[in-house]
Amino acid sequence: MALLNILFHALHLTIILSSLFLFLFEQLVGVHLILQAVILSSWVVIGPLINKPGVCLLTEVHKKLGLNKNEEPPHSYIVFLVQKLGYKGKDYKKIDIITFAVFGVCTVISLVRFVF
């Protein structure tokens, strides 16, 4: 189970880093847009279907499997990372807004690169 927990963390980090930087590589802009569409679908389609708008499906599966027993279940994976980096506040809404804003900026840049 510990190995599966590590795998979920690695998958999350890979998705986050890919979302942030994959558009920088011209040949991967299309892949980046697909990734952004999958992430957005999780937030605005799957999330509301399970009564949790804005939820990351991967985070929910991670929580449901109980793989992170030694860790407090995060509000979101980004909140979990920020807390691990030392953030002591409880302003999760602010972190969500920043997350959505950065996601939006990366998506717009990717769309512009894809079109032009």
CORUR-V517001 format. One record per residue. PHI is phi in radians with two decimals (NA if undefined). Layout:
phi
PHI
PHI
//
This chain:
phi
NA
-1.09
-1.15
-1.15
-1.06
-1.09
-1.08
-1.10
-1.11
-1.11
-1.13
-1.05
-1.08
-1.11
-1.13
-1.10
-1.14
-1.13
-1.11
-1.39
-2.24
-1.09
-1.16
-1.22
-1.75
-0.91
-1.28
-1.96
-1.08
-1.09
-1.12
-1.08
-1.12
-1.12
-1.04
-1.08
-1.13
-1.14
-1.09
-1.08
-1.08
-1.09
-1.26
-1.90
-1.99
-1.20
-0.94
-1.08
-1.12
-1.77
1.19
-2.44
-0.97
1.44
-1.42
-1.61
-1.04
-1.10
-1.11
-1.11
-1.12
-1.00
-1.15
-1.11
-1.31
1.16
-1.34
-1.85
-1.04
-1.49
-2.10
-1.18
-1.03
-1.34
-1.08
-2.64
-1.18
-1.09
-1.05
-0.98
-1.11
-1.09
-1.14
-1.11
-1.47
2.00
-1.19
-1.84
-1.25
-2.13
-1.49
-1.18
-1.09
-1.08
-1.13
-1.08
-1.09
-1.10
-1.04
-1.13
-1.14
-1.11
-1.00
-1.09
-1.08
-1.08
-1.19
-1.11
-1.04
-1.11
-1.08
-1.09
-1.12
-1.19
-1.30
-1.82
//
